[in-house]
Amino acid sequence: MTRVFSRLLTDALHVGLPVNCAGCGRWDTPLCGDCAALLAAPPHRVEHVDAAGQVDVWALSTYTGPVRPLVLGWKNGAREDLGPVMAVAGERAGHWLAGQLRPEAVSAAQASGCLLVVPAPSGLGRRLRGRLVAADLADAVARGLAAGWSDAAPPRSARSG
């Protein structure tokens, strides 16, 4: 019953305040299929990130076109409805990344029992508003990494020790 009421309320709000695609502005959808697909490709390595030094930098998409307003809307709080979309994208990226890491890195993380994904710090204004989107995304990437490692790990009975 609560779910039905929630859906009716959402539909009523959309009549007065219609939602547009966060990426391209397409009418009456929070995120159209075309824009969602831009976050669904496997990550690609970003070249020429001088500030990163020797650290590999990966991205789900280029920060142009519909991706830019989508990310900005999510980061700045204008489109909080995109949180679940970005979490799925982060988990998918983490799962993919688990298969790309060197086996010794995976073994060391599994042996330590600790997985640490460090987000870039959010700006002061965002932190004061409680909008820790980088931390939320880092959590999603960590969940994806953990799932990717457990998919590749042998069953417990087959492990030694």
N, C-alpha and C positions, 0 to 999 in steps of 0.2 A: 504494500500500500504506500509506504514512504517513497519507494522508487518511482511509482506512478505519479505521485504528487510532485516529486522533484522534477520529473520530466515535463509535467504540465506547466510548472512554474518557469522552467527554462524556456519552453516554447512560447509562453506568454511574454517573457522578457525579450525574446528575439523579435517579436512583432513590433515592439516599441523601440528596441535597441538591436537592430539586426547585426549579426556578426559577419565579418569579412575574413577571407583567408589572410593569415598573418604574413604570408609571403608575397602573393601577387594581388591581393585585394578582391579576389573572386567572391561574388555575393553569396551569402547564406551558408558559409562553411568555415569552421575555425581554421582548417588547414586542408587545402585541396589535395587530391592525389598527386598531381604534378609536383607540387612543392614538397610534399611528404617524401616523394621519391628522391629528392635531392639529398635527403639525410639517410637514405637507405643503401647507398653504394658502400663498398668496402673503403676504409680510410686510405688516404694517399699520403705519401711522405711530402712534407713541405720543404722545399729547397730555399736556400738563401735567407735563413733566419739567423742573422749574425749575432743577435743578443743571446741566442740559445747555446752558443759555443758548440760543443761536441754532442749535445743532447739531441736525439732524434725528435722531430716535431711531426705530428700526424694530424690530419684534418679529415672530417667527413665530407666536406664540400668546400668549394672556394667561397670566400666571404664577399660575394658579389650577387647581383640580381636579387631574386626573391629570398635568398638565404639571409642576406644582411638585415632586412626589416623583420624577418622571423626571429632571428637571434636577438636583435635589439629590443623587440617587443617583449620577448621572454625575460631577458636580463633586466630591463628597466621596470618591469612590473605591469606594463600596460596589457600584457597577454599572459596572465597567470595560468590560463587554461592550457598553455603549451607545456607546462611542467611534465605531465605524463608522456607527451610526445618526445621531449628531450631526454627523459629518463630511458625510454625504449632505445633511442638512438645511442645514448651513452652505454647502455648494456650491450647492445649489438657491437659497438666499437670495442668494448672491453673483451667480449667473447672472441672477436676477430684477432685482437692484439695478443690474446693468450696463445694463439697458434703461431705467432710470429716471433715470440721471444726465444732466446737461446735456452736450450735445455738446462744448462747450469744455473741460469737465473731463476727458472721455474723451480728447480730442485731446492735452491737456497731459500726461496720464499716459502715453499711447502714445508721444508725442514724447520724453519723458524716458527711456523704457525702464525705468521704475521704477514698481512698484505697492507701496504701503505700506498695509497694514491694521493698525491699532494696537489690540491687545487691551487690555481693562481689566486692570490687574495682578492677578495671583493673590495671595492672602494668603500670609504668610510660611510657615505650616505646610504649605500645599499646595506651595509652591515647594521647601521642604526635602524633601518626599516625592517630588519630581519630577513632580507632577501639574500640569502646565501646560495645563489644559484650555482656558483662554481663548486661549492661544497656538495650540493645536491648532485651535480653532474659527476663529480669525482666519486661519490658513493655509487652511482649507477655504473660507472666504468669499473669500479672494484667488484661489484656484483657480477658484471659480465666476465671479468677476468677469472673470478672464482669459479663461475659456471664453466668457462672454457677449460680451465685446468681440470676440473672434476670430470668433464666429458672425456678428456684425454688420459686421465689417470687409470691405471689398472684397478680392478676390484680389490678391496682390502685383503681378501683371502689370497690373492696372487702376489701381494707385496711382501717383501722380506722385512723382517724386524718387527 
